[in-house]
Amino acid sequence: MLIRSMAGDFEISIKEFEVKNGRLVMLGTMGVWDARTYFTPREVFSTLAKLLRPRVLIYFFKIPFLAFTSGPNQPVPIDED
């Protein structure tokens, strides 16, 4: 995945999820650094609610087709916002 910010572009890869001290923890790497993202139950609910928007749901249905039409590791154009 690519994270774009004013500080620059950062590649992040998610390795796994776990639950620790009542929070959902996303483990991965960002560049050469290990990274952990902690979600409270409220933040998990809020994130899931944002994923249920019509455009996002349509994209989820398109994913299998998009995965087969683009080659492996093929760069995908990113909008400049």
N, C-alpha and C positions, 0 to 999 in steps of 0.2 A: 504494500500500500504506500501511497505517497501522501505526505502531509506538506501542504504549502502554507507558508506564513511569511510575515514581514522579515523574519530572521533567516529565511531561506527555505529550501525544499529538503525534506528528510524522508528517507525510506524507513518504513517501520514494518516489522513482520510479527505477527501474533503467533506465539508458540502454543499457548494453552490458557485455560481459565481455571481458577480455583476459588474456593470460598475460604476466607480467613477473617476471623474476628467480626463476623456478621456482614462482611462486605464481599462483593464479587471482585476478584482480582484478575486482570488481564495481564498475562506475562508475555514478554516478547523482547525484541531488540529494536533500537532506533539507531541506525548506523552501526557503530561499534559498541554502543552502550546498551547494557541491559535496561529494560524499562518495565515498570509496573504501573498499571492504571487501576485505581481503586474506585469502585462504584458503591454508593449506599443503595439500599433497597429503593428509595425514592428516585434516585438517579437512573436505576435500571428501568423502573416503570416509565419514567419520563422519556428515556431513550427508545424504548419499545413503542411508546405512543407515537413518537416522531417517525418511526419506521412504517407505521400503518397508514401513511398518506398515500393517496391513489397513485401518484407518479412513481413512488418508491415500490409499491406493490406490483405495478406493471413491469417495472425493471426486474424485480425478482423473478417474474414469470419468463422474462426474456433471457435471463442468465444462461440457461442451458444452450440456447441457440447462439448467443454471443460467444460462449466458450468454444463452440465448435467452428465458428466462422473466422475467428482470429487465431493466428498461429501462436505457438507457445512463446512466451516472453516477448511477444510483439508489442512495441510501444503503442499506447492508446493516447490519442490527442486529448489534451486537458484544456478546458476553457480558461481563458485569462479573465478573471473577475476584477 
